Amino acid sequence: MKRSIQHRVCFFLMVMMIGCSLAAYAKDLKGTVQMNTVGTGLIEEENVDQAREVAIKSALSTAVESAVGQILSADMIEANFQLLSDRIYNPIQKFIKGFRVLAEAQSNEFYRVLVRSTISVDTLSSNLSEIGVSMEKKILPGILMFISEQNIHQSPYQWWRIKSQAQPFNPAEIELNKILKQKNYQIVSRFALVRKLWARTEFQQDTIEKEEIINFARTNNAQIVLIGKVETYLSPGVMGSDMASIDAKITLQAFQTQTGTLVSETTQEARAINTNELLGAKEAVTKAASQAAEILAGQIETGLKKAGINASQVELLVSGTKKLAYFVSFRKILASEIQGVSAIRLKELKSNEAKIEVDFTEGGDMLAKRLMLKSFDNFGLNILKITSTHISLALVSKEELKQIRSDETNGSREEPHE
């Protein structure tokens, strides 16, 4: 009975130590980290030594898997699980710099150990990079903003017009830009677009049709366009002082440019108090825009999913993956060197075939062109089929690709038989 209580206390302490260890190292994963993990081995035919060895291996495997979980998101682990299983989780010895058994206990037919292991995060990160599993946060769609901003006592400032009737006033755009970037959205710069809009009379009117804005955004590399307005006005001041009270209201709608679907909208209000009305207006607008940005950041991606919009994705069916070096190199280049690719996800991996989902807004034709222009070491791409949303291709050696090209050329020169 006394021994059973000791085992329970020991196991409770193990769990507590694991929790503390994970919390401590998760803040900063660099160099090496120490982790406490529990491993369990089944005692078969009273062979305690063998069960102990199995338990230690189990604890070390858990340590490496936990370290991967701190580097990659759950979605990335799920999307790349087969590749992680083949190249990271087996074998794990190269990531373990040392270990020590802190405690051990036998409970009925099980043997448990608490192991403190030292894991090389640098080696782990390097290996993840080599197999093309990006550790960067997912880059979300590119956003272009068309927001009319009105300062107190002034006409609205609209960046797309040739002759604005007011001095530049765009604190809402600045705040939205800052927060959405922090949330990993891309912001399409408007400065290169101004002259294009100056040449179009429909953009020089007080009111512009939303369809015109959406079409323009789509043809200028924006997947999302924010359309809205900002209004400021005086509210009752602070009694007994010269402080002015300014209210700001921001109304925004986010449209997916490929389909014109409304994926998010919000209206936010804020108040600021200042001796200077113009500065108070700027402060109030910034507060309202900050509130709006936090809401939009979460709603846009959710709205796209709810609407079932996949216009920004191309599926790749890749054969020839049994040559793993080819496939690893292809994934790495696809993720980091092909213009317009913001994220890739491995959906399925078979013995010689893989499905990859690519976030790319310009369609399968353009993605295929950019892939064909890319030079790959020791192998090439044989593009088999292209549609706007799907590409089928094979990874082949340079010699095989040369023979394929030769056969295609010779075939096109053959005269038809009578």
Protein Blocks (a to p, Z undefined) as FASTA:
>chain_A
ZZmmmmmmmmmmmmmmmmmmmmmmmmpgghjaddddddddddehhiaklmmmmmmmmmmm
mmmmmmmmmmpcfklmmmmmmmmmmmmmpcfklmpgbdcdfbdcdehjbccddddddddf
klmmmmmmmnopafbdcdddddddddddddehiacddfkbmbacbdcddfkmmmmmmmmm
mnopacddfklmmmmmmmpmklmcfbdcfklmmmmmmmnopabdcddddddddddddehi
abdcdddddddddddfklopafbdcddddddddfblklmmmmmmmmmmmmmmmmmmmmmm
mmmmmnopaklbccdddehklmmmlmmmmmmmmmmmgghiabdcdfbdcfkbccdddddf
kbjklmmmmmmmpccehiacddfbdcfkbccdddddfklmmmmmmmmmmmmmpccdZZ
